[in-house]
Amino acid sequence: MRFLYFFVIKSYSFLIYFSGFFNKKAKQWTKGRKNILDSIKSEVKSGEKLAWFHTASLGEFEQARPLIEGFRKNYPDFKIFLTFFSPSGYEIRKNYSGVDYIFYLPLDTPRNAKRFVEIVDPQIVFFVKYEFWYNFLRVLKNKGKTVFIVSGIFRKEQHFFKWYGSWFRKILKMITFFFVQNHESKELLKTIGIENVEISGDTRFDRVFEIAQSKKSFPLVEAFKNDSDIFLGGSTWPADEELIISLINKKTGKLKFIIAPHEVHKERIRSLKEKFLENVLLFSDVVSGKIEKEEIKNSKILIIDSIGILSHLYQYAKFAYIGGGFGVGIHNILEAVTFGKPVFFGPKYRKFQEANDLINLGAAFCVHNDLELIKNVEAFLENTEKYDKCSKICKNYVLDEKGATDIILKKTNSVI
């Protein structure tokens, strides 16, 4: 099985390499790992006390962020080493000032893992959510390093719990301790003999609560909003936008629309802008001063063609639609929920605990088509009492669920 794993890893690497000739993201993935171990060795100073945090991409980084910042506050004598698997995380956060080192994760081969751990020599390791890299975990285990999985979530359909999953279960048993999001995950791990588990919840709640408490203001977005209600589509894909376009064309209520697509490269923005019959503003044009304030005030649609601000824009919304539900899975709904916004999303949501919870609480809504979206929005516009109730549920949900960071740091105190 180890040979098969090595073969899959190398094959994936070759596939990404050749994809890089026509795919920018794949090219970044390959370029970012060129001579990476030499680069790490040249930067890391021997004898430093290091804590290693590894995240797959941007979403997992947001989960790790409150823990990183809490760790830095509690252990100022440690240097923090952060790695990303994906360019969509690394390229956006490569200048994050909350850590001392930021790199791509080297390819998980036996040689890379051995050399990486020898160079970095972390005293403690935090892997976020789904990161189970066999060779890295094997080397860390052999060297007696403490490895935590944080904000982990497990489902019975995962290969760890199948009849053929014995080799994958060995990977899990290399981990020192699991902090999981829910009771189901703890019970599933127990069925395969893993009991070094604590239900901590999800550190994302700590992150979004912090965002709501220290939100940034955007005067030009306030000018766009004027005295209208905002329907905000966050991290959208084309399939999501088709539903929003139908809502726009329906001319429901006194709504204005902000759309923040998941990808913001020029071709994607151009394609999105062409879909609208209405006058459309680009956020980059607004902030550059190209658009007169009166035009901003009178426009109906604003496209966010920048990154890093979406989580703060939800404060201006009355309704939030979160993209990804017609693809591989919904994006982060908690950034909207923390501001007390009822959320809508497509049908691919079942892997996300918070989406299931909020649907059961009556504050989140799965929509399968444009008619369902329009019906739900109109129902809220006609019933302010219903809206206020949902908004309160959302805020209380975040308040009740935050605190995972403190639980993890308390355990950290016992091993450092």
N, C-alpha and C positions, 0 to 999 in steps of 0.2 A: 504493500500500500504506500510505503514511503516513496518508492520509485515512481508510482503512478502520480503521487502528489507532485514530485519534482518535475515530472513530464508535463503536467498540467500548468504548473507555474511558468516553466520555460516557454511552453507553447503560447501562453497568454502574453508573455513578454514579447515574443516574436510577432504576434498578431498586432499588438499595440505599436510596435516599431514600424511595421509596414503601413499601418493605418495612418501613421504620422505624416506620410507623404501627401495626404489629402484631408487630414483632420487636425485642426489646431490643438484641440485638447489632448489628443493622442501624442502629438509632437511634444507638447509640454511635459507629458508624463515621462517620455523617454529622455528628453533633454535634461529634465530636473534630476534624473538619477545617474547622469554621466559622471563617472569618477566621484560618486557621492561619498564613498567611504574615505577617500583621500581628503575630500573637503571637510568632512566631519573631524577627521584626525587633526587637520591643520588648525581648526578653531577651538576644539575642546581642550582645556588645560588639564594636565594630569593632576590627580589628587583632589579635584573638585567634588563636592557632595552634590550628586545629581538626582533629580526626580524626573522620570521619563513619562510623558503623557502621549498616547497615540490615539489619533482620531482618523476615521476614514475620510470624511469630507467636511463641508461647512456646517451641516446640521449637527454632526457629532461634536464638532468644535464648540458649538453653542451649548451643547450639553456639558462639555468639559470646562467651559469658561468659568462658571462660579466656583468649581472645585479648584481650578488652577489659581484663581485669585485668592481663594480661601487658604490654600496651601502656602502660597507666597507670604501671606500675612502671618500665618502661624509659624512658618519655618523660613525666616529671612536669610538664614545661613545656607540654604540650598539654592543651587542653580536649577532652572527648569528647562528641560529639553523636550520640545514638541515636534512630533512628526505627523505628516499627512500621507494618506495613500493617494488621494485624488487631486488633480490640478484645481478643481473647483473649490477646494478648501485651501490648498497651499497658496495659489496665486492671489486669492482675495485677502488672506490673513498673513502673508509672509512678512509683513511689517508690524505685526501685533507686538506691542511694547510690553505685554504682561509676562513674557518669557525671555529667556536668555539665548536660546538657540531654536531655530526653526528649520527643518529639513523635510524632504520627502522620505518616506520609509523605503529603505533599500529592498530590492526583490527578495522574497523569503526563500533563499537557498541556504543550505547548511553552511557554506563558506561565508556568505554575507552575514548571516545571523551570528556566527562565532566571532567574526572580526568586529561587527558593530557593538556587541555586548562588551567585548574586550576594550574597545575605545571609550565608549560612553560610561561603562561600569556603573549603571544606575543603582542606587540604594533601594529605591522603590519604584514600581511601575504601575501605571494606570492605563488600561485598555478600555475604550468606551464602546459599549453596547454590543456590537457583533464582531469585534475584531479577535479572531482566533487563528493566529499565524503559527503553524506547527513548529517550524525550525526556530523561530524566535522564542517561543514558549519552552521548547525543549532545552535550549541553551540556558535560558533564565532559570529554569527548574534545576538543572545540573549545577549551576553556580549558587544555588540557594537564595535567589532573589525573591523578594515579596512582590507578587503580581495580583493586582485587584482588577476585576471586571466591574465597571460602574454603569449604572442605568441599564443593566442587562435585562433582556426580555426573551422568554423562550415560549415556543408553541409546539404542540404535540406532533405537528407535521414536519418538524425539522429532523434532519438526518440523525441527530444525536439520539433520538428516541425510536428509531426504526430498527428492525431486526438486523439490518446490515451495518448498523452504526457503531460497531465496537471500536474501530480505529478512531473515529471521530470523538467517541467518549473518552478515549485516552488523552486527547488534546485538552478536554475540559478538566481532566484530573491533574493537569500540570499547573493549574491556576490556584493561587493561595486562598483567595476568598472572592465570593460573588456578592455584589450588591444588586439586587433585582428590583424591578418595578412593581411586581404584583405577586399575589399568593400563588397563582397558577404556575408561575415560573419556578418558585421555590419547591412546589410539590412535584413538578416534572423532574427537576434535578434530583430530588430525593428518590425517585423511582430508579435512577441509574447509579445510586450509591453516593451522591454528592450532597453533603449536609453542611458544608462550610459556606452557608448562605444566610444573608439577612435581607429582609424586605426594607429597602430604603426609600422607594419611590424613584422619581425621575428628577435629575438635577436641572432639567430644562425649566421646571416650575420656579426654581430659585432665580434662574436667569431672566425669565420673562417678568417675574415680579419686580426684579431690579430695574428692568427697562421701563416698566410703568411708573416706578417711583422717581426715575430720573430722566423722563422723556425729553427729547429735544423738540423745540418748536420750529415750524417752517412757515414764516409769515406769508410767503407767496402761495403756499398751499391753502392757507387760511383765506387769502384773497380769492383764490379759485373757488373755494367752498362757499364763500359769501353767506347767504342765509338758506342754502340748500342742504339736503341730506346727501351723504356720500355713500355710494356703493363701491367698495374697493375689491378688486380682483387681485389677489396676491400670489406670486409664483405661478402664474398661469402658463398653460400650453395652448396650442391652437384649438384643441377639442373643448377646453374650458371656455375659451373666448367666444366660441360659437353660441354658447348659452347666454353669455353676457350681452352679445350683440343683439340677440332676440329680445332680451330685457330692455335694452336701449331703444330698440325699434318700437317696442310696446308703449313707450312713453309713459311708464308707470310713475305716478306721483311727481313730486318735485325733486327728482333725483339727478345728481351729477355722478360721473364715473371716473374713478382712478384705476388704471390697469398697470400692474407691475409684473411684466412677464418674467419667467424664470431665467430666460436667456436674453441678454441685452446687446448682442452684437448688431452691427448696422443693418445687415440684411434682415434679421429677425424684426427689428423695429420698423424698418421700411415696409415689410410685409404686413405687419400688424396695423400700421397706420392706414394702409390702403384699404383695409376692410371696412372703414367707417365712412358713412356719408356725411356725418356731422363734422364741424370744424374741430380738429384735434390739435392739442398742444403737446409738445415734448418738454419734459421737465428740464432737460439741458438747455433748451431755448429760453425757458422761463427764467432760470437762474442766471443766464448769461446777459439778460437785459434786452434780448431781441424782441420780446413781446411787451407791448404796452399794458399797463395795469388794468385798464378798462377792458381790453380784450381778454385778459386772464379772468377777470370777474365774470364776463359774459359767456365764456366757453363752457362746454358741457363735458368734454372728455379730456383727461390728462393722462398721458403715457409716461411712466417712470422709466427712463432709459439710463438710470444710474444704479449702482449697487451700494448696499450698506445702510440704506435708510428705511427700508420697508417696515421693519419692526416698529419704528416710531410713527409711521404714517397711519397705522390703524387707529390712533387716538382720534383722528378726524372722521372716521367712518361711522355710519349707522349700521351698515351691513358689511360682512366680509365673506368673500368667496375665496376658498383656498384651492389652488390648482393641484394637478397631479392625479386626481381621482379617476381619470379616464386613461391613465398610463400605468406606471409601475406602482404608484401609491401616492397618497396625499402628502403635501409638504406640511410645514409646521403650522398647526392651527392655534397653538397656545399664545403666539405673539398677538393674535387678535383677541383671544378669549380673555387675556389678562386685562384688557381695556373694557371688558364687559360687552363685547360684540357677539351677537349670535352668528354662527358660522355655517356656511353651506359648502358642500364638496361633492365630488363624484363618488361612484360606488366602490372604488378600491381604497377602502379605509380600515378594513377589519384587523390589520396587523398593528394598529395604533390604539393603544389602551385609552388614551384621552378622548379619541373620537368615539369609541364605543361607550365610554362613560357618559359623555355629554349628550349623545343621542338618547341614552336611557334616562337622562335627567331632563330631556326636552329642551336643550339649549343648542343643539347642533342638528343639522339636517342634511341627509343624503339626498341628492337629486340625480335622477337618471337622464333627464332631458330638460329642454328649455321651458316646457310647460310647467313642470314641477317647480322650477326655480321661480318663475313668474308668479305662480300661485302662492308660494310661501312668502315672497316679498310683499305681495299685495295684502296678504292676511296680516302681516305685521303693521303695514301702513294703516290699515283699518282698525287695528286694535292696539293702542299704545300701552294698555295694561299688560297685554301678553308680552310685548316687547320688553317692558321694564322688568317683568318677572324673569325672562330669559337672561337679561343683562345681569341681574343680581346673581342668578345661578352661576354664570360664567365667572364673575369676580370671586365669589365664595369658593368655587371649585379650585381656583389657583391658590387661594389663601389656605385651604384645607390640605392641599397636596404638597406645598413647599416644605423644605426642610431636609431634603436628601443630602445636601452638602454637609450639613452639620453631623449627620449620622456617619458619613464616610470619614470625615476628619476625626471624629471621636475614635473610630477604629484605627485610623492611621497613627494616632498618639500611642497606641499600644505596641506598635511594631517599629517605630523610629527611636 
